[in-house]
Amino acid sequence: MIFHSNFPHDDFVAPTLLSTPERLGALPNYAGRGVVVAFVDSGFYMHPDLKGRILIHVDASTQHVVEQPTVQEVDDLSWHGQMTSVIACGDGAVSGGRYRSIASAASVVLIKVSTPRGHVKERDILRGLRWLMDAGRRFGVRVVNLSVGGDYVSTDPEHPLHKAVARLTAMGMTVIAASGNRGVGEILPPASAAEAITVGGYDDGNTADRSRWMGFHSNYGCATDGSEKPDVVAPARWIASPILPGSSVDREAYWLGPLLETEGERALKKLLMSGYGDLGLPREQTQRPDARLYATLQARINGHKLIDARHQHVDGTSVAAAIVTSVVAQLIEANPSLTPTEIRSILMATATPLSNVPRHQQGAGAIHPTAAVDAALRAAKIGA
């Protein structure tokens, strides 16, 4: 095989990118059934992995908030919300079930907060959260994913985003927020809200061998009540995510993806002769492929982080937050009576500290979905 993906893999197993359930050993019999998860993000796409489970799309990009049955407009900003929603709740349909999420049966509400100019400021996030305050119960929302960050550091409990998170929590919605990716000692609203479950990341190196897990450049700092953030950490690198259909990456991946399975120069020539236009290559170069062309194509594969023609690997605390969101959906399915405060306690009590990551950068440690679900089930028996 001439070309290869650039994700890491355990030296003793096949070089395959692990799915999120495999990484975390999540229980397959809890998939967020009956749970509604809301995503507040820059934009979305009606991805097939969410088919039949999107309850509504809310365009909160201006003061005139519109409820829509489907996503009406798709642009480059749609990629981020597609990533978080599918990583958290996708059923893996496009990958034949390979990259199924932990909460693959949950229903979703998609709330777009990027402005027509492509900005996502605190006032825009707040607009989406206010819609949730007004309409969240109408759709039965129990979990809110916030993989977006504010403008400035604040630990003021009266900050509008902090107050919004507190209000949603009081309404019974568990709010999950990404801590940020700059590796600095500051947490921005809404992740700095005391009531939010703030999520940092770690790098598992695409292996279950904990001795090879490393830290990630997550932000850390203080919440409005003086407590340390993040609360927990989750995998934040090498996570499979769908490529945004119709994007420039999608056009190239259509041809680059098959290269990962192509052997022999004859098959390579045939593929390149069909796709050289989309790849922006001179026709004559594809007729005589050489080492320079191979290097160019491999660099494109690496640059797009391709796994195959439809998927790429992604990183960031937005990814880690989406994974924790999916675990929270599991907990609620296992025990619908859990409050947001109880859910936070379970996640932190069952987390496993990482020995090579400073305490202030990991909170209680790496999430442990199986132990968390077991704790939720025990709490249900006690409360029965």
Contacts in CASP RR format, 6 or more apart in sequence:
PFRMAT RR
TARGET T0000
AUTHOR 0000-0000-0000
METHOD contacts of the structure
MODEL  1
MIFHSNFPHDDFVAPTLLSTPERLGALPNYAGRGVVVAFVDSGFYMHPDL
KGRILIHVDASTQHVVEQPTVQEVDDLSWHGQMTSVIACGDGAVSGGRYR
SIASAASVVLIKVSTPRGHVKERDILRGLRWLMDAGRRFGVRVVNLSVGG
DYVSTDPEHPLHKAVARLTAMGMTVIAASGNRGVGEILPPASAAEAITVG
GYDDGNTADRSRWMGFHSNYGCATDGSEKPDVVAPARWIASPILPGSSVD
REAYWLGPLLETEGERALKKLLMSGYGDLGLPREQTQRPDARLYATLQAR
INGHKLIDARHQHVDGTSVAAAIVTSVVAQLIEANPSLTPTEIRSILMAT
ATPLSNVPRHQQGAGAIHPTAAVDAALRAAKIGA
1 260 0 8 1.000
1 261 0 8 1.000
1 262 0 8 1.000
1 263 0 8 1.000
2 259 0 8 1.000
2 262 0 8 1.000
2 263 0 8 1.000
2 264 0 8 1.000
2 268 0 8 1.000
2 294 0 8 1.000
3 259 0 8 1.000
3 260 0 8 1.000
3 262 0 8 1.000
3 294 0 8 1.000
3 297 0 8 1.000
3 298 0 8 1.000
3 301 0 8 1.000
4 15 0 8 1.000
4 260 0 8 1.000
4 298 0 8 1.000
4 301 0 8 1.000
5 15 0 8 1.000
5 17 0 8 1.000
5 260 0 8 1.000
5 301 0 8 1.000
5 306 0 8 1.000
5 307 0 8 1.000
5 313 0 8 1.000
6 301 0 8 1.000
6 302 0 8 1.000
6 305 0 8 1.000
7 17 0 8 1.000
7 206 0 8 1.000
7 238 0 8 1.000
7 305 0 8 1.000
7 307 0 8 1.000
7 313 0 8 1.000
8 205 0 8 1.000
8 206 0 8 1.000
8 207 0 8 1.000
8 238 0 8 1.000
9 15 0 8 1.000
9 16 0 8 1.000
9 17 0 8 1.000
9 206 0 8 1.000
9 207 0 8 1.000
10 206 0 8 1.000
10 207 0 8 1.000
10 208 0 8 1.000
10 209 0 8 1.000
17 206 0 8 1.000
17 238 0 8 1.000
17 240 0 8 1.000
17 307 0 8 1.000
17 313 0 8 1.000
18 206 0 8 1.000
18 207 0 8 1.000
18 208 0 8 1.000
18 238 0 8 1.000
19 98 0 8 1.000
19 99 0 8 1.000
19 100 0 8 1.000
19 240 0 8 1.000
20 26 0 8 1.000
20 87 0 8 1.000
20 99 0 8 1.000
20 101 0 8 1.000
20 102 0 8 1.000
20 235 0 8 1.000
20 239 0 8 1.000
20 240 0 8 1.000
20 323 0 8 1.000
20 326 0 8 1.000
21 28 0 8 1.000
21 100 0 8 1.000
21 101 0 8 1.000
21 102 0 8 1.000
22 208 0 8 1.000
23 204 0 8 1.000
23 208 0 8 1.000
23 235 0 8 1.000
24 102 0 8 1.000
24 234 0 8 1.000
24 235 0 8 1.000
24 323 0 8 1.000
24 327 0 8 1.000
24 367 0 8 1.000
24 368 0 8 1.000
24 369 0 8 1.000
24 370 0 8 1.000
25 369 0 8 1.000
25 370 0 8 1.000
26 102 0 8 1.000
26 327 0 8 1.000
26 330 0 8 1.000
26 369 0 8 1.000
26 370 0 8 1.000
27 330 0 8 1.000
27 369 0 8 1.000
27 370 0 8 1.000
27 373 0 8 1.000
30 330 0 8 1.000
30 333 0 8 1.000
30 334 0 8 1.000
30 373 0 8 1.000
31 102 0 8 1.000
31 103 0 8 1.000
31 104 0 8 1.000
31 105 0 8 1.000
31 106 0 8 1.000
31 329 0 8 1.000
31 330 0 8 1.000
31 333 0 8 1.000
32 103 0 8 1.000
32 104 0 8 1.000
32 105 0 8 1.000
32 106 0 8 1.000
32 326 0 8 1.000
32 329 0 8 1.000
32 330 0 8 1.000
32 332 0 8 1.000
32 333 0 8 1.000
33 105 0 8 1.000
33 106 0 8 1.000
33 333 0 8 1.000
34 105 0 8 1.000
34 106 0 8 1.000
34 107 0 8 1.000
34 333 0 8 1.000
35 103 0 8 1.000
35 106 0 8 1.000
35 107 0 8 1.000
35 142 0 8 1.000
35 143 0 8 1.000
35 329 0 8 1.000
35 332 0 8 1.000
35 333 0 8 1.000
36 55 0 8 1.000
36 106 0 8 1.000
36 107 0 8 1.000
36 108 0 8 1.000
36 109 0 8 1.000
36 139 0 8 1.000
36 140 0 8 1.000
36 141 0 8 1.000
36 142 0 8 1.000
36 143 0 8 1.000
37 88 0 8 1.000
37 89 0 8 1.000
37 103 0 8 1.000
37 106 0 8 1.000
37 107 0 8 1.000
37 108 0 8 1.000
37 109 0 8 1.000
37 141 0 8 1.000
37 142 0 8 1.000
37 143 0 8 1.000
37 144 0 8 1.000
37 145 0 8 1.000
37 325 0 8 1.000
37 329 0 8 1.000
38 108 0 8 1.000
38 109 0 8 1.000
38 110 0 8 1.000
38 111 0 8 1.000
38 132 0 8 1.000
38 136 0 8 1.000
38 139 0 8 1.000
38 141 0 8 1.000
38 143 0 8 1.000
38 144 0 8 1.000
38 145 0 8 1.000
38 173 0 8 1.000
39 81 0 8 1.000
39 84 0 8 1.000
39 85 0 8 1.000
39 88 0 8 1.000
39 108 0 8 1.000
39 109 0 8 1.000
39 110 0 8 1.000
39 111 0 8 1.000
39 144 0 8 1.000
39 145 0 8 1.000
39 147 0 8 1.000
40 111 0 8 1.000
40 113 0 8 1.000
40 125 0 8 1.000
40 128 0 8 1.000
40 129 0 8 1.000
40 132 0 8 1.000
40 144 0 8 1.000
40 145 0 8 1.000
40 146 0 8 1.000
40 148 0 8 1.000
41 80 0 8 1.000
41 81 0 8 1.000
41 84 0 8 1.000
41 85 0 8 1.000
41 110 0 8 1.000
41 111 0 8 1.000
41 112 0 8 1.000
41 113 0 8 1.000
41 145 0 8 1.000
41 147 0 8 1.000
41 148 0 8 1.000
42 77 0 8 1.000
42 78 0 8 1.000
42 80 0 8 1.000
42 81 0 8 1.000
42 112 0 8 1.000
42 113 0 8 1.000
42 114 0 8 1.000
42 118 0 8 1.000
42 120 0 8 1.000
42 148 0 8 1.000
43 71 0 8 1.000
43 77 0 8 1.000
43 78 0 8 1.000
43 80 0 8 1.000
43 81 0 8 1.000
43 82 0 8 1.000
43 110 0 8 1.000
43 112 0 8 1.000
43 113 0 8 1.000
43 114 0 8 1.000
44 57 0 8 1.000
44 71 0 8 1.000
44 78 0 8 1.000
44 81 0 8 1.000
44 82 0 8 1.000
44 85 0 8 1.000
44 110 0 8 1.000
44 112 0 8 1.000
45 71 0 8 1.000
45 74 0 8 1.000
45 78 0 8 1.000
45 79 0 8 1.000
45 81 0 8 1.000
45 82 0 8 1.000
45 244 0 8 1.000
45 245 0 8 1.000
46 54 0 8 1.000
46 57 0 8 1.000
46 70 0 8 1.000
46 71 0 8 1.000
47 82 0 8 1.000
47 85 0 8 1.000
47 86 0 8 1.000
47 90 0 8 1.000
47 94 0 8 1.000
47 242 0 8 1.000
47 245 0 8 1.000
48 93 0 8 1.000
48 94 0 8 1.000
49 86 0 8 1.000
49 90 0 8 1.000
49 91 0 8 1.000
49 92 0 8 1.000
49 93 0 8 1.000
49 94 0 8 1.000
49 101 0 8 1.000
49 242 0 8 1.000
50 85 0 8 1.000
50 86 0 8 1.000
50 89 0 8 1.000
50 90 0 8 1.000
50 91 0 8 1.000
50 108 0 8 1.000
51 91 0 8 1.000
51 93 0 8 1.000
53 89 0 8 1.000
53 91 0 8 1.000
53 105 0 8 1.000
53 106 0 8 1.000
53 107 0 8 1.000
53 108 0 8 1.000
54 70 0 8 1.000
54 107 0 8 1.000
54 108 0 8 1.000
54 109 0 8 1.000
54 110 0 8 1.000
55 107 0 8 1.000
55 108 0 8 1.000
55 109 0 8 1.000
55 139 0 8 1.000
56 67 0 8 1.000
56 68 0 8 1.000
56 69 0 8 1.000
56 109 0 8 1.000
56 110 0 8 1.000
56 139 0 8 1.000
57 67 0 8 1.000
57 68 0 8 1.000
57 69 0 8 1.000
57 70 0 8 1.000
57 71 0 8 1.000
57 72 0 8 1.000
57 110 0 8 1.000
57 111 0 8 1.000
57 112 0 8 1.000
58 65 0 8 1.000
58 66 0 8 1.000
58 67 0 8 1.000
58 68 0 8 1.000
58 109 0 8 1.000
58 110 0 8 1.000
58 111 0 8 1.000
58 112 0 8 1.000
58 128 0 8 1.000
58 131 0 8 1.000
58 135 0 8 1.000
59 65 0 8 1.000
59 66 0 8 1.000
59 68 0 8 1.000
59 72 0 8 1.000
59 73 0 8 1.000
59 112 0 8 1.000
60 111 0 8 1.000
60 112 0 8 1.000
60 113 0 8 1.000
60 124 0 8 1.000
60 127 0 8 1.000
60 128 0 8 1.000
60 131 0 8 1.000
61 112 0 8 1.000
61 113 0 8 1.000
61 114 0 8 1.000
61 115 0 8 1.000
61 116 0 8 1.000
61 124 0 8 1.000
62 115 0 8 1.000
62 116 0 8 1.000
63 127 0 8 1.000
65 127 0 8 1.000
65 128 0 8 1.000
65 131 0 8 1.000
67 135 0 8 1.000
71 78 0 8 1.000
71 110 0 8 1.000
71 112 0 8 1.000
74 244 0 8 1.000
74 246 0 8 1.000
76 244 0 8 1.000
76 247 0 8 1.000
77 114 0 8 1.000
77 118 0 8 1.000
78 244 0 8 1.000
79 244 0 8 1.000
79 247 0 8 1.000
80 147 0 8 1.000
80 318 0 8 1.000
81 110 0 8 1.000
81 147 0 8 1.000
82 241 0 8 1.000
82 242 0 8 1.000
82 244 0 8 1.000
83 241 0 8 1.000
83 242 0 8 1.000
83 314 0 8 1.000
83 318 0 8 1.000
83 319 0 8 1.000
83 322 0 8 1.000
84 145 0 8 1.000
84 147 0 8 1.000
84 318 0 8 1.000
84 319 0 8 1.000
84 321 0 8 1.000
84 322 0 8 1.000
84 325 0 8 1.000
85 108 0 8 1.000
85 110 0 8 1.000
85 145 0 8 1.000
85 322 0 8 1.000
86 101 0 8 1.000
86 241 0 8 1.000
86 242 0 8 1.000
87 101 0 8 1.000
87 239 0 8 1.000
87 240 0 8 1.000
87 241 0 8 1.000
87 314 0 8 1.000
87 319 0 8 1.000
87 322 0 8 1.000
87 323 0 8 1.000
87 326 0 8 1.000
88 101 0 8 1.000
88 102 0 8 1.000
88 103 0 8 1.000
88 106 0 8 1.000
88 145 0 8 1.000
88 322 0 8 1.000
88 323 0 8 1.000
88 325 0 8 1.000
88 326 0 8 1.000
88 329 0 8 1.000
89 101 0 8 1.000
89 103 0 8 1.000
89 104 0 8 1.000
89 106 0 8 1.000
89 108 0 8 1.000
89 326 0 8 1.000
89 329 0 8 1.000
90 100 0 8 1.000
90 101 0 8 1.000
90 103 0 8 1.000
90 104 0 8 1.000
91 97 0 8 1.000
91 100 0 8 1.000
91 101 0 8 1.000
91 104 0 8 1.000
91 105 0 8 1.000
92 98 0 8 1.000
92 99 0 8 1.000
92 100 0 8 1.000
92 101 0 8 1.000
92 104 0 8 1.000
94 242 0 8 1.000
94 310 0 8 1.000
94 311 0 8 1.000
95 240 0 8 1.000
95 308 0 8 1.000
95 310 0 8 1.000
95 311 0 8 1.000
98 240 0 8 1.000
99 240 0 8 1.000
99 311 0 8 1.000
101 326 0 8 1.000
102 323 0 8 1.000
102 326 0 8 1.000
102 327 0 8 1.000
102 329 0 8 1.000
102 330 0 8 1.000
102 369 0 8 1.000
103 325 0 8 1.000
103 326 0 8 1.000
103 327 0 8 1.000
103 329 0 8 1.000
103 330 0 8 1.000
106 326 0 8 1.000
106 329 0 8 1.000
109 136 0 8 1.000
109 139 0 8 1.000
109 141 0 8 1.000
111 128 0 8 1.000
111 131 0 8 1.000
111 132 0 8 1.000
113 120 0 8 1.000
113 124 0 8 1.000
113 125 0 8 1.000
113 127 0 8 1.000
113 128 0 8 1.000
113 148 0 8 1.000
114 120 0 8 1.000
114 124 0 8 1.000
115 121 0 8 1.000
115 124 0 8 1.000
120 148 0 8 1.000
120 149 0 8 1.000
121 150 0 8 1.000
121 151 0 8 1.000
122 149 0 8 1.000
122 150 0 8 1.000
122 151 0 8 1.000
122 160 0 8 1.000
122 161 0 8 1.000
122 189 0 8 1.000
125 146 0 8 1.000
125 148 0 8 1.000
125 149 0 8 1.000
125 150 0 8 1.000
125 161 0 8 1.000
125 190 0 8 1.000
126 160 0 8 1.000
126 161 0 8 1.000
126 164 0 8 1.000
129 144 0 8 1.000
129 161 0 8 1.000
129 164 0 8 1.000
129 165 0 8 1.000
129 168 0 8 1.000
129 190 0 8 1.000
130 164 0 8 1.000
132 141 0 8 1.000
132 144 0 8 1.000
132 168 0 8 1.000
132 173 0 8 1.000
133 164 0 8 1.000
133 167 0 8 1.000
133 168 0 8 1.000
133 171 0 8 1.000
136 171 0 8 1.000
136 173 0 8 1.000
137 171 0 8 1.000
141 173 0 8 1.000
142 172 0 8 1.000
142 173 0 8 1.000
142 174 0 8 1.000
142 329 0 8 1.000
142 332 0 8 1.000
143 173 0 8 1.000
143 174 0 8 1.000
143 176 0 8 1.000
143 325 0 8 1.000
143 328 0 8 1.000
143 329 0 8 1.000
143 332 0 8 1.000
144 168 0 8 1.000
144 173 0 8 1.000
144 174 0 8 1.000
144 175 0 8 1.000
144 176 0 8 1.000
145 176 0 8 1.000
145 321 0 8 1.000
145 322 0 8 1.000
145 325 0 8 1.000
146 175 0 8 1.000
146 176 0 8 1.000
146 177 0 8 1.000
146 178 0 8 1.000
146 190 0 8 1.000
146 191 0 8 1.000
146 196 0 8 1.000
146 321 0 8 1.000
147 177 0 8 1.000
147 178 0 8 1.000
147 317 0 8 1.000
147 318 0 8 1.000
147 319 0 8 1.000
147 321 0 8 1.000
147 322 0 8 1.000
148 178 0 8 1.000
149 177 0 8 1.000
149 178 0 8 1.000
149 180 0 8 1.000
149 188 0 8 1.000
149 189 0 8 1.000
149 190 0 8 1.000
149 191 0 8 1.000
150 161 0 8 1.000
150 188 0 8 1.000
150 189 0 8 1.000
150 190 0 8 1.000
151 188 0 8 1.000
152 188 0 8 1.000
153 186 0 8 1.000
153 187 0 8 1.000
153 188 0 8 1.000
153 192 0 8 1.000
154 162 0 8 1.000
154 188 0 8 1.000
154 189 0 8 1.000
154 192 0 8 1.000
155 192 0 8 1.000
155 222 0 8 1.000
155 223 0 8 1.000
155 224 0 8 1.000
155 226 0 8 1.000
156 162 0 8 1.000
156 224 0 8 1.000
157 163 0 8 1.000
157 166 0 8 1.000
157 194 0 8 1.000
157 224 0 8 1.000
157 225 0 8 1.000
159 189 0 8 1.000
159 224 0 8 1.000
161 189 0 8 1.000
161 190 0 8 1.000
161 193 0 8 1.000
162 189 0 8 1.000
162 190 0 8 1.000
162 192 0 8 1.000
162 193 0 8 1.000
162 194 0 8 1.000
162 224 0 8 1.000
164 190 0 8 1.000
165 175 0 8 1.000
165 177 0 8 1.000
165 190 0 8 1.000
165 193 0 8 1.000
165 195 0 8 1.000
165 196 0 8 1.000
166 193 0 8 1.000
166 194 0 8 1.000
166 195 0 8 1.000
168 175 0 8 1.000
169 175 0 8 1.000
169 195 0 8 1.000
169 196 0 8 1.000
169 340 0 8 1.000
169 341 0 8 1.000
172 339 0 8 1.000
172 340 0 8 1.000
173 340 0 8 1.000
174 197 0 8 1.000
174 328 0 8 1.000
174 332 0 8 1.000
174 340 0 8 1.000
174 343 0 8 1.000
174 344 0 8 1.000
175 190 0 8 1.000
175 193 0 8 1.000
175 195 0 8 1.000
175 196 0 8 1.000
175 197 0 8 1.000
175 340 0 8 1.000
176 196 0 8 1.000
176 197 0 8 1.000
176 199 0 8 1.000
176 321 0 8 1.000
176 324 0 8 1.000
176 325 0 8 1.000
176 328 0 8 1.000
177 190 0 8 1.000
177 191 0 8 1.000
177 193 0 8 1.000
177 196 0 8 1.000
177 197 0 8 1.000
177 198 0 8 1.000
177 199 0 8 1.000
177 321 0 8 1.000
178 191 0 8 1.000
178 198 0 8 1.000
178 199 0 8 1.000
178 200 0 8 1.000
178 316 0 8 1.000
178 317 0 8 1.000
178 318 0 8 1.000
178 320 0 8 1.000
178 321 0 8 1.000
179 187 0 8 1.000
179 191 0 8 1.000
179 198 0 8 1.000
179 199 0 8 1.000
179 200 0 8 1.000
179 201 0 8 1.000
179 218 0 8 1.000
179 219 0 8 1.000
179 220 0 8 1.000
179 229 0 8 1.000
179 230 0 8 1.000
179 317 0 8 1.000
180 187 0 8 1.000
180 188 0 8 1.000
180 191 0 8 1.000
180 200 0 8 1.000
180 218 0 8 1.000
180 219 0 8 1.000
180 316 0 8 1.000
180 317 0 8 1.000
180 318 0 8 1.000
181 217 0 8 1.000
181 218 0 8 1.000
181 219 0 8 1.000
181 316 0 8 1.000
181 317 0 8 1.000
182 217 0 8 1.000
182 219 0 8 1.000
183 217 0 8 1.000
183 218 0 8 1.000
183 219 0 8 1.000
183 220 0 8 1.000
184 219 0 8 1.000
185 219 0 8 1.000
185 220 0 8 1.000
185 221 0 8 1.000
186 219 0 8 1.000
186 221 0 8 1.000
187 198 0 8 1.000
187 219 0 8 1.000
187 220 0 8 1.000
187 221 0 8 1.000
187 222 0 8 1.000
187 223 0 8 1.000
187 229 0 8 1.000
187 230 0 8 1.000
188 219 0 8 1.000
190 196 0 8 1.000
191 198 0 8 1.000
191 219 0 8 1.000
191 229 0 8 1.000
191 230 0 8 1.000
192 198 0 8 1.000
192 221 0 8 1.000
192 222 0 8 1.000
192 223 0 8 1.000
192 224 0 8 1.000
192 229 0 8 1.000
193 223 0 8 1.000
193 224 0 8 1.000
194 223 0 8 1.000
194 224 0 8 1.000
194 225 0 8 1.000
194 226 0 8 1.000
194 227 0 8 1.000
195 340 0 8 1.000
196 223 0 8 1.000
197 231 0 8 1.000
197 232 0 8 1.000
197 324 0 8 1.000
197 328 0 8 1.000
197 340 0 8 1.000
197 343 0 8 1.000
197 344 0 8 1.000
197 347 0 8 1.000
198 223 0 8 1.000
198 229 0 8 1.000
198 230 0 8 1.000
198 231 0 8 1.000
199 230 0 8 1.000
199 231 0 8 1.000
199 232 0 8 1.000
199 233 0 8 1.000
199 234 0 8 1.000
199 317 0 8 1.000
199 320 0 8 1.000
199 321 0 8 1.000
199 324 0 8 1.000
200 216 0 8 1.000
200 218 0 8 1.000
200 219 0 8 1.000
200 220 0 8 1.000
200 230 0 8 1.000
200 232 0 8 1.000
200 233 0 8 1.000
200 234 0 8 1.000
200 236 0 8 1.000
200 317 0 8 1.000
200 320 0 8 1.000
200 321 0 8 1.000
200 361 0 8 1.000
200 362 0 8 1.000
201 215 0 8 1.000
201 216 0 8 1.000
201 218 0 8 1.000
201 230 0 8 1.000
201 233 0 8 1.000
201 234 0 8 1.000
201 235 0 8 1.000
201 236 0 8 1.000
201 316 0 8 1.000
201 317 0 8 1.000
201 320 0 8 1.000
201 362 0 8 1.000
202 213 0 8 1.000
202 214 0 8 1.000
202 215 0 8 1.000
202 216 0 8 1.000
202 233 0 8 1.000
202 234 0 8 1.000
202 235 0 8 1.000
202 236 0 8 1.000
202 320 0 8 1.000
202 354 0 8 1.000
202 357 0 8 1.000
202 362 0 8 1.000
202 366 0 8 1.000
203 213 0 8 1.000
203 214 0 8 1.000
203 215 0 8 1.000
203 216 0 8 1.000
203 235 0 8 1.000
203 236 0 8 1.000
203 237 0 8 1.000
203 238 0 8 1.000
204 212 0 8 1.000
204 213 0 8 1.000
204 235 0 8 1.000
204 237 0 8 1.000
204 238 0 8 1.000
205 212 0 8 1.000
205 213 0 8 1.000
205 214 0 8 1.000
205 237 0 8 1.000
205 238 0 8 1.000
206 238 0 8 1.000
210 354 0 8 1.000
213 354 0 8 1.000
213 356 0 8 1.000
213 366 0 8 1.000
214 356 0 8 1.000
214 357 0 8 1.000
215 354 0 8 1.000
215 356 0 8 1.000
215 357 0 8 1.000
215 361 0 8 1.000
215 362 0 8 1.000
216 233 0 8 1.000
216 236 0 8 1.000
216 237 0 8 1.000
216 315 0 8 1.000
216 316 0 8 1.000
216 317 0 8 1.000
216 320 0 8 1.000
218 230 0 8 1.000
218 233 0 8 1.000
218 236 0 8 1.000
218 317 0 8 1.000
218 320 0 8 1.000
218 361 0 8 1.000
219 317 0 8 1.000
220 228 0 8 1.000
220 229 0 8 1.000
220 230 0 8 1.000
220 360 0 8 1.000
220 361 0 8 1.000
221 228 0 8 1.000
221 229 0 8 1.000
221 360 0 8 1.000
222 228 0 8 1.000
222 229 0 8 1.000
223 229 0 8 1.000
228 360 0 8 1.000
228 363 0 8 1.000
229 363 0 8 1.000
230 317 0 8 1.000
230 361 0 8 1.000
230 362 0 8 1.000
230 363 0 8 1.000
231 344 0 8 1.000
231 347 0 8 1.000
231 348 0 8 1.000
231 363 0 8 1.000
231 364 0 8 1.000
232 324 0 8 1.000
232 347 0 8 1.000
232 348 0 8 1.000
232 351 0 8 1.000
232 362 0 8 1.000
232 363 0 8 1.000
232 364 0 8 1.000
232 365 0 8 1.000
232 366 0 8 1.000
232 367 0 8 1.000
233 320 0 8 1.000
233 351 0 8 1.000
233 354 0 8 1.000
233 357 0 8 1.000
233 361 0 8 1.000
233 362 0 8 1.000
233 363 0 8 1.000
233 365 0 8 1.000
233 366 0 8 1.000
233 367 0 8 1.000
234 320 0 8 1.000
234 321 0 8 1.000
234 323 0 8 1.000
234 324 0 8 1.000
234 327 0 8 1.000
234 366 0 8 1.000
234 367 0 8 1.000
235 319 0 8 1.000
235 320 0 8 1.000
235 323 0 8 1.000
236 315 0 8 1.000
236 316 0 8 1.000
236 317 0 8 1.000
236 319 0 8 1.000
236 320 0 8 1.000
237 313 0 8 1.000
237 315 0 8 1.000
237 316 0 8 1.000
237 319 0 8 1.000
238 313 0 8 1.000
238 315 0 8 1.000
239 313 0 8 1.000
239 314 0 8 1.000
239 315 0 8 1.000
239 319 0 8 1.000
239 323 0 8 1.000
240 307 0 8 1.000
240 311 0 8 1.000
240 312 0 8 1.000
240 313 0 8 1.000
240 314 0 8 1.000
241 311 0 8 1.000
241 312 0 8 1.000
241 313 0 8 1.000
241 314 0 8 1.000
241 319 0 8 1.000
242 310 0 8 1.000
242 311 0 8 1.000
243 249 0 8 1.000
243 250 0 8 1.000
243 253 0 8 1.000
243 304 0 8 1.000
243 310 0 8 1.000
243 311 0 8 1.000
243 312 0 8 1.000
244 250 0 8 1.000
249 304 0 8 1.000
249 312 0 8 1.000
251 278 0 8 1.000
252 278 0 8 1.000
252 279 0 8 1.000
252 300 0 8 1.000
252 304 0 8 1.000
253 304 0 8 1.000
253 306 0 8 1.000
253 309 0 8 1.000
253 310 0 8 1.000
253 312 0 8 1.000
254 278 0 8 1.000
254 309 0 8 1.000
255 271 0 8 1.000
255 272 0 8 1.000
255 274 0 8 1.000
255 275 0 8 1.000
255 278 0 8 1.000
255 279 0 8 1.000
256 279 0 8 1.000
256 297 0 8 1.000
256 300 0 8 1.000
256 301 0 8 1.000
256 304 0 8 1.000
256 306 0 8 1.000
256 309 0 8 1.000
257 301 0 8 1.000
257 306 0 8 1.000
257 308 0 8 1.000
257 309 0 8 1.000
258 271 0 8 1.000
258 309 0 8 1.000
259 268 0 8 1.000
259 271 0 8 1.000
259 297 0 8 1.000
259 301 0 8 1.000
260 301 0 8 1.000
260 306 0 8 1.000
260 308 0 8 1.000
262 268 0 8 1.000
262 271 0 8 1.000
265 289 0 8 1.000
268 289 0 8 1.000
269 286 0 8 1.000
269 287 0 8 1.000
269 289 0 8 1.000
272 279 0 8 1.000
272 281 0 8 1.000
272 286 0 8 1.000
272 289 0 8 1.000
273 283 0 8 1.000
273 286 0 8 1.000
273 287 0 8 1.000
275 281 0 8 1.000
275 286 0 8 1.000
276 282 0 8 1.000
276 283 0 8 1.000
276 285 0 8 1.000
276 286 0 8 1.000
277 283 0 8 1.000
279 297 0 8 1.000
279 300 0 8 1.000
281 293 0 8 1.000
281 296 0 8 1.000
285 293 0 8 1.000
286 293 0 8 1.000
304 312 0 8 1.000
305 312 0 8 1.000
305 313 0 8 1.000
305 314 0 8 1.000
306 312 0 8 1.000
307 313 0 8 1.000
323 367 0 8 1.000
324 347 0 8 1.000
324 367 0 8 1.000
327 347 0 8 1.000
327 367 0 8 1.000
327 369 0 8 1.000
327 372 0 8 1.000
328 343 0 8 1.000
328 347 0 8 1.000
330 369 0 8 1.000
330 372 0 8 1.000
330 373 0 8 1.000
330 376 0 8 1.000
331 338 0 8 1.000
331 343 0 8 1.000
331 346 0 8 1.000
331 347 0 8 1.000
331 372 0 8 1.000
331 373 0 8 1.000
331 376 0 8 1.000
332 338 0 8 1.000
332 343 0 8 1.000
334 373 0 8 1.000
334 376 0 8 1.000
334 377 0 8 1.000
334 380 0 8 1.000
335 376 0 8 1.000
335 377 0 8 1.000
335 379 0 8 1.000
335 380 0 8 1.000
337 380 0 8 1.000
337 383 0 8 1.000
338 346 0 8 1.000
338 376 0 8 1.000
338 379 0 8 1.000
342 379 0 8 1.000
346 372 0 8 1.000
346 375 0 8 1.000
346 376 0 8 1.000
346 379 0 8 1.000
347 364 0 8 1.000
347 367 0 8 1.000
347 372 0 8 1.000
348 363 0 8 1.000
348 364 0 8 1.000
349 364 0 8 1.000
349 375 0 8 1.000
350 367 0 8 1.000
350 368 0 8 1.000
350 371 0 8 1.000
350 372 0 8 1.000
350 374 0 8 1.000
350 375 0 8 1.000
351 363 0 8 1.000
351 364 0 8 1.000
351 365 0 8 1.000
351 366 0 8 1.000
351 367 0 8 1.000
351 368 0 8 1.000
352 365 0 8 1.000
352 366 0 8 1.000
352 368 0 8 1.000
353 359 0 8 1.000
353 362 0 8 1.000
353 364 0 8 1.000
353 365 0 8 1.000
353 366 0 8 1.000
354 362 0 8 1.000
354 365 0 8 1.000
354 366 0 8 1.000
357 365 0 8 1.000
END
